[in-house]
Amino acid sequence: MANRWNIPAWLEAKVRARDQVCVYCGTAFTAFKVSARSGPSWEHIINDATLIREDNIALCCRGCNASKGQKRVSDWLVTPYCKDRGISAQTVAPIIQRAIRNGQ
């Protein structure tokens, strides 16, 4: 069975276990203090909703997801949003660093 984003339950569980904080800014996802900006949202690292693979699905905060939009990760990292928040290729989660090395 898949969730409403067509992510299979086994993959959703694996990603939720891996991504306890935003893969971009590091904001923690907590059950007690989730705001509209810091709550988790599903991210397709490569902006193709048909690529439902462990290396393309991640959890990030809603603020980062909205800011990144359809941009490639490497393009997004040079935006004022990232610069203002200290988000860089060196500070993002390992799954994002791998995507950057692979041309994203």
Backbone bond lengths (Angstrom), bond angles and torsions (degrees), N, CA, C in turn:
res aa  C-N    CA-C-N  psi(-1)  N-CA   C-N-CA  omega(-1)  CA-C   N-CA-C  phi
1 M - - - 1.458 - - 1.525 109.01 -
2 A 1.306 116.43 143.89 1.461 122.04 -178.17 1.527 110.31 -116.30
3 N 1.342 115.58 157.13 1.454 119.31 175.94 1.536 109.57 -80.03
4 R 1.306 118.08 -174.43 1.468 120.25 -174.83 1.525 113.46 -69.65
5 W 1.336 117.42 -10.81 1.469 121.59 175.41 1.521 110.44 -98.26
6 N 1.334 116.39 10.63 1.459 123.78 179.00 1.532 113.18 68.40
7 I 1.329 115.99 23.40 1.466 120.76 177.19 1.524 107.12 -89.73
8 P 1.328 118.06 120.78 1.468 120.53 -179.13 1.528 111.61 -60.00
9 A 1.315 116.40 149.47 1.466 121.73 -177.16 1.523 112.23 -55.50
10 W 1.343 117.68 -41.00 1.467 119.45 -178.87 1.529 111.12 -64.22
11 L 1.341 117.08 -37.19 1.461 120.56 179.88 1.526 110.51 -74.54
12 E 1.316 116.88 -39.65 1.464 120.36 177.30 1.526 109.87 -58.69
13 A 1.324 117.66 -45.58 1.466 121.23 179.77 1.522 111.10 -62.22
14 K 1.318 116.79 -42.00 1.462 121.35 -179.24 1.533 111.22 -64.82
15 V 1.327 116.50 -44.40 1.463 120.88 -179.95 1.522 110.80 -67.68
16 R 1.320 117.63 -41.92 1.475 120.31 178.41 1.534 111.26 -61.70
17 A 1.315 117.03 -36.92 1.468 120.53 177.70 1.528 110.71 -69.14
18 R 1.324 117.05 -37.60 1.471 121.72 -178.37 1.527 112.24 -75.27
19 D 1.327 117.23 -44.09 1.466 121.85 -171.58 1.527 110.92 -101.79
20 Q 1.312 116.09 84.38 1.468 121.74 179.21 1.528 111.95 -86.52
21 V 1.326 115.78 -14.05 1.462 122.95 176.88 1.524 107.33 -133.86
22 C 1.317 117.32 164.08 1.462 121.78 177.39 1.526 108.85 -57.08
23 V 1.326 116.49 129.17 1.464 120.72 -178.32 1.529 111.70 -68.23
24 Y 1.308 117.91 -11.61 1.459 121.55 179.90 1.531 112.10 -102.29
25 C 1.320 117.81 -58.63 1.474 119.78 -173.34 1.520 113.99 -100.95
26 G 1.331 117.68 -12.33 1.461 120.46 178.22 1.520 115.19 85.13
27 T 1.327 118.25 5.53 1.464 121.11 177.68 1.524 109.45 -61.77
28 A 1.329 116.32 129.97 1.464 121.45 -179.18 1.526 110.43 -74.16
29 F 1.315 115.36 141.75 1.459 121.57 173.96 1.526 106.51 -95.78
30 T 1.319 116.51 112.56 1.459 119.70 179.80 1.514 109.90 -121.74
31 A 1.309 115.48 149.80 1.466 120.61 179.74 1.526 111.03 -73.93
32 F 1.312 117.09 -17.87 1.463 119.93 -173.42 1.518 114.03 -97.21
33 K 1.322 117.82 -20.61 1.458 119.74 -175.49 1.527 109.90 -141.11
34 V 1.312 116.50 62.74 1.462 120.52 178.26 1.523 108.31 -99.61
35 S 1.307 115.10 119.31 1.459 119.62 175.97 1.520 108.41 -103.87
36 A 1.313 115.52 171.63 1.467 119.39 178.38 1.517 110.86 -59.15
37 R 1.321 117.54 -30.85 1.459 120.84 -177.98 1.521 112.42 -84.95
38 S 1.330 117.95 -35.47 1.465 119.63 -172.85 1.518 114.10 -97.49
39 G 1.325 117.50 -7.90 1.455 119.14 179.78 1.516 111.53 -65.19
40 P 1.334 117.46 153.36 1.462 120.08 -177.94 1.527 112.48 -73.12
41 S 1.319 114.58 146.71 1.458 120.41 173.71 1.524 107.87 -141.01
42 W 1.315 115.51 153.61 1.462 120.79 -179.03 1.517 110.22 -76.19
43 E 1.312 115.07 136.69 1.452 122.09 -178.88 1.527 109.85 -124.42
44 H 1.321 115.64 128.87 1.462 121.48 168.25 1.528 104.87 -95.21
45 I 1.310 117.08 108.58 1.459 121.34 -175.05 1.520 109.94 -58.54
46 I 1.323 116.53 -49.40 1.460 121.59 168.37 1.521 104.41 -89.04
47 N 1.305 117.36 124.69 1.460 121.02 -172.39 1.519 112.63 -72.63
48 D 1.317 114.36 67.51 1.460 121.41 177.37 1.527 106.82 -142.45
49 A 1.306 116.01 104.79 1.464 121.33 -175.33 1.524 113.22 -64.20
50 T 1.326 117.06 -12.36 1.467 119.07 177.83 1.530 112.04 -84.36
51 L 1.326 117.62 -12.42 1.470 121.74 178.48 1.527 109.24 -89.17
52 I 1.310 115.52 81.63 1.468 121.25 -177.33 1.521 107.36 -100.95
53 R 1.339 113.55 80.07 1.463 121.67 -178.39 1.519 108.41 -130.87
54 E 1.317 115.17 158.60 1.465 120.62 -179.41 1.526 112.14 -57.63
55 D 1.326 117.95 -33.48 1.459 120.30 -178.62 1.528 113.39 -84.03
56 N 1.345 117.56 -0.11 1.461 120.34 178.96 1.523 113.63 -121.86
57 I 1.305 118.06 -6.61 1.466 121.64 -179.47 1.524 108.53 -110.35
58 A 1.333 115.67 131.90 1.461 120.85 179.82 1.518 108.48 -148.37
59 L 1.324 115.16 169.49 1.458 120.89 172.82 1.520 108.69 -110.46
60 C 1.314 114.88 132.15 1.457 119.65 174.88 1.524 107.81 -137.04
61 C 1.322 115.81 167.63 1.468 118.27 178.60 1.520 109.02 -73.24
62 R 1.297 115.68 158.60 1.460 120.49 -177.28 1.525 111.88 -64.30
63 G 1.331 116.44 -32.16 1.464 119.88 178.40 1.517 111.37 -63.09
64 C 1.333 116.39 -47.91 1.470 119.97 179.04 1.523 110.96 -66.05
65 N 1.324 117.42 -41.35 1.460 120.58 -179.13 1.531 110.76 -61.98
66 A 1.319 116.27 -43.97 1.465 119.98 -180.00 1.526 110.64 -66.14
67 S 1.326 116.79 -39.68 1.455 120.12 -179.72 1.525 111.66 -68.40
68 K 1.329 117.19 -42.20 1.465 120.37 -178.57 1.525 110.88 -68.21
69 G 1.312 116.94 -42.35 1.462 120.17 179.29 1.519 111.15 53.34
70 Q 1.320 117.30 -126.73 1.461 123.19 -177.50 1.527 112.87 -95.65
71 K 1.329 117.48 7.03 1.464 120.70 -177.68 1.529 111.89 -70.99
72 R 1.327 115.87 150.12 1.468 120.01 168.69 1.519 107.27 -68.13
73 V 1.318 117.25 148.89 1.458 121.37 -177.40 1.526 110.71 -54.97
74 S 1.327 117.53 -48.21 1.469 120.44 -177.01 1.529 111.79 -61.88
75 D 1.320 118.32 -34.20 1.466 121.57 176.59 1.522 110.91 -71.73
76 W 1.310 116.29 -40.24 1.462 121.18 -178.48 1.523 111.68 -66.70
77 L 1.322 117.51 -35.57 1.470 120.77 -176.33 1.526 113.54 -63.56
78 V 1.321 118.77 -16.49 1.463 120.87 179.43 1.529 112.28 -98.86
79 T 1.325 117.23 7.07 1.469 120.48 179.99 1.530 110.49 -79.55
80 P 1.334 116.63 159.14 1.470 119.62 176.44 1.531 113.05 -55.90
81 Y 1.331 117.12 -35.53 1.470 120.07 179.10 1.523 109.91 -54.19
82 C 1.325 117.32 -50.04 1.469 121.24 -178.26 1.515 111.48 -70.24
83 K 1.309 116.53 -43.77 1.467 120.07 -179.79 1.522 110.65 -59.46
84 D 1.340 117.52 -43.93 1.470 121.91 -179.29 1.526 112.44 -64.61
85 R 1.318 117.04 -26.75 1.465 121.41 -176.32 1.526 113.16 -104.23
86 G 1.308 117.42 2.67 1.461 120.85 179.30 1.520 113.68 70.14
87 I 1.327 116.70 26.39 1.462 121.45 179.09 1.526 107.89 -88.68
88 S 1.317 116.54 125.52 1.465 120.56 -179.00 1.527 109.25 -145.84
89 A 1.318 114.99 174.47 1.468 119.90 178.26 1.525 111.35 -60.61
90 Q 1.320 117.27 -24.29 1.461 120.96 179.95 1.532 112.93 -84.63
91 T 1.338 117.76 -20.77 1.466 119.83 -174.95 1.525 113.93 -101.13
92 V 1.325 117.61 -14.15 1.468 119.78 -178.44 1.530 110.77 -74.87
93 A 1.312 115.84 165.10 1.468 122.30 -178.99 1.534 110.99 -63.67
94 P 1.333 116.17 155.57 1.470 120.23 -179.88 1.531 114.29 -53.07
95 I 1.320 118.69 -37.23 1.468 119.32 179.73 1.528 110.98 -63.06
96 I 1.318 117.19 -34.18 1.465 121.26 178.48 1.522 110.12 -75.80
97 Q 1.310 117.25 -38.06 1.470 120.58 176.46 1.529 110.23 -60.40
98 R 1.333 117.12 -40.21 1.467 120.31 176.88 1.521 111.32 -63.28
99 A 1.326 116.07 -41.55 1.470 120.03 179.23 1.532 110.29 -62.51
100 I 1.315 116.89 -39.27 1.466 120.96 179.28 1.531 109.08 -64.48
101 R 1.317 116.97 -45.35 1.467 120.24 178.58 1.531 111.74 -60.81
102 N 1.351 116.02 -27.92 1.466 121.02 179.94 1.531 112.79 -90.44
103 G 1.324 117.18 13.43 1.459 120.59 174.11 1.504 116.38 96.97
104 Q 1.310 117.84 10.28 1.457 119.36 178.45 1.506 108.85 -95.42
